[in-house]
Amino acid sequence: MKHFALAAVSTIVLASSAMAQSAPTAPMASPMASPMAAPMASSTAAPAAAAPAATAAAATPTDPVSRGEAIAFDRGKGNCLACHVIEGGSLMGNVGPALKDMKVLMPDPKQLYAVIYNEQARNPSTVMPAFGRNGILTPDEINDVVAYLYTK
């Protein structure tokens, strides 16, 4: 049954592809295309797109500790809370160690930087992503996270 379904899908895809190649180059009118295209082309789209950028720029912290906290708590960027407990965080994970007393655990900030940049170099079996090596965080962002964690 799976082979039949795959063959049917392949036939449909091939037929659709052949139709697309023989179709005229002028755009085809569709009842759904006109209403959807008009709002997208309206003049209100540009100011709406500019507003979030201005808001984000205004909300960006200026000191390294505040920027580091924002990165560490940002679920789409550093996302440290997915695996670690950090004082002041919410919905914290327990995969990695609690991030506290960092000055005692790693007196040299370069060591903590190296762990965040690529912990796999030190511990190949770690599940911690290589934030720097993989381009998830920039070197400046890692330095900001280190500055923040050293306050914990």
C-alpha positions, 0 to 999 in steps of 0.5 A: 500500500505504501508503494502505491501511495508513493507512486500516486504522489510521484505521478501527481507531482510529475503531472503538476510539474509538467503542467507548470512548465507548459503554463503561460508565463502571465500570472493567472487570476485566482479568486483567492489571490486578489483579496490576499495580495491587496493588503500585503501591498498596502502602504500601511505595511512599511510603518508596521514593519519599522515599528518593531525594529524601533521598539527593539532598539529602544529596549536593548540594554546597554550594559554587558550584564543586562545584555547577558541576562537578556540573552541568557533568559531569551528562549530564542537566543541563549536559552540557558534556562532550558537546561540550567537553573538561574536565579530570577529565571522561570521554567528552568531546566535541570539538565545542566548544573545550576548557574550560581557562584560562577566566580568560585567555580570558574575564577577565570572568565576565559574558562567560562567563555570557552565552556559557552563557546564550545564545551564539546572541546573539553567534554565531548559527551556533553549535550550543551550546544557549542554556542560560539562554534555553531554561530548561535551567539557572537563572541560579544554576546558570549562575553555579555553572558559571562559578565552576567553569570559572574554576578550570580 
